[in-house]
Every structure is written in structure tokens, then in C-alpha cells.
Amino acid sequence: MALETDLNVPPYHDDYDPAKNYYRILYRPATAVQARELTQQQTMMQTQIERFGDHMFKDGSIVDGVGILYYPNTHFIAVEDTFSYANGSSANSIFPTSLTTNASIQYLLTNSQDSNNAVRATIKIAKDGTKENANNTFRETNRFYLDYTFTGTDLDGNDVNRFAPGDTVYIYNQNQNKFGTLDANNLVYTVNALSSNSVFDADGYAYLIGCTDGTIYQKGFFSLVNKQVITVRDFSTLVNILVCSFSSSTQSTSLSMYCTIHFLQSLRYASWPDSDGLSDFLAPASKLDLAESSGISFLMAYSIQTGFCFSNALKNLK
């Protein structure tokens, strides 16, 4: 399944026609080269790659890596709308997702500046929101979903293994050793965690899923997949059966392609059509219907039941 982007338009004029059976474009010295010829040469070579790829793989096949990762009990903490710089001034342009935009930078979050007592965590995923949504209906506040790396202690010497509502969250840059002495020079932001009340819980647990980096064959290309994480249930871990997929996106200006993982559906086991359920629901027709209804051109699907992996095998949609 080739790309659907039409390049036979100005300024590219890619009118390559495989039916004419041309396999090479030859260039002569002292003769001008047209952009059309260079574009056609790329399409000609890509056609050969696609024919070989289609013989060896189905669209959505994992070529390398892309291991599916499950995080069924991930703690999150809701925080205030406004962050502060280390000097106390307001950091109005900083939001939770600002700290996850650059995957090469990993911030360290603590609930104290005391190296011996601080709970330490890194950000697994962040969500932007507003304090106005701090109620039992929406809960769409600023929040961090955390990967805890170090247990702290309270004033009485008791172990503390996670951040708590009302804590001050200290955010250190990538220069801070995750397990070493906390250096004030590496402190960049602070933000207060929201407090819980009768209609709002400022922390809780969520169900996340992700994947390692790797390569997927899709639409004639061997496309890279970056390591990524998404939330399946933002505020709950109650997932009996889930269906997730990868979809491809194309940026037509540069024809760059990338894959993202999507959560499509979460169903109770009782709603499946038979005792096996899973195989019928993931039959090709059902999978395509699900993709169309979700508006996602997805390439593969994984299904699990909480605490047990139903199938880690690739479900091709060809």
C-alpha cells in the first residue's frame, strides 16, 4: 500500500508510471538535470523497495524492536496551573508537557530538597489541564504520571514511596544525578501539588501502555517508531480488555513519516461475542471496522487482559 500523497503536481511533477517499465534514469555530463528526473528516480527506487517489502512483509509488520510495554498501576499527581522558577518568579510559559517535549532531556522530580529524605521520580507522561477542572466530573488538571526511582522518609522517619496531595514538587534538570546529592544549581522549577477534597482526588493510579523504539514496515517504507507512552485510562486501572494500535502519519511537505501508538477501545470481557471473544473481535473485518470508526488507519493491534497477556502476536491488517 503506497503513499496516497500525489506528487504529480507543481513543483514536483512526479509523473513516473511503473507500467512503462523504466528502471533507471541515466544522466549525461554537461546536460541540465530536471527536478522531475530526480523526483522520478526516487519514486523508481522506492517502487522496487516496496515490491520487495510487500513480498516479505505485510503492512504493519514489525521489522525490529517495537516491544509493547504495560504500566497497569502508574501513580499520577495533579499540580497547580502555574510553575515557578528556582528563584521564585512565575514561569508562566511552562506546562507539564513542556518537560516532556524533548525526549533526550529527563527531569528529576522530588518532594524535598533534602537528599536523604526526598522521594524521587521521573516523568513517564505528562498532561496539561487547568485547576478549574478539579472536580469529580472532569479531573482534567495539570498532572504528571510518574516512574518512582527512590523512596523517601517523612519527619518521623517513616518510608514515603510517592508524592502526596499538597506537596511541593521540585524539578531538577538533566544534569542532576538521579540518585546522587541534590544540587540546588540543577533546580529549575517548582510547582505545588493540588490538595484533595470531597469531590476531587489530587492523586491516583492510571493504566498506561507504551512501546520501545524500532522499525515497522508500512506503505512501502521501513518507518522508525520512537519510544513512546500513552494513557489507556487516565484516572483508573480498571481495564479488562484493551485494543491498541499503531497508526502512521505523513507530513507532505517533506514526506517524513512517523508512527504513533493509539488506544482504541477498552471492553469488558462479557461484551465479547463468544467464549473466545478475542479472536472474533480481532478478525480482519472487525479490525478494519474498528479502524474506520475510530478514524485511524491502524497497522496492528494488541490485546491484553489485566494481569494476563492474551496475545502479543502481530495482527496484520492486509
ABEGO torsion letter per residue (X at the ends): XBBABBABBOAAGBABBAAAGBABBBBBBGBBBBAAAAAAAAAAAAAAAAAAAAAABBBGBBABEGBBBBBABBBBBBBBABBBBAAGBBBAABBAAAAAABAABBBBBBABABAAABBBBBBABBBBBBAAABBAAAGBBBBBBBBBABBBBBAAGBBBABBBBGBBBBBBBAABBAABBBBAAABABBBBBBBBBAABBABEBBBBBBBBBEBBBBGGBBBBBBBBBBBABAABABBABBBBBBBBBBBAAAGBBBBBBBBABBBBAAABABAAGAAAAABAAAAAAAAAAAGBBBABBBBBBBGBBABABBBBAX
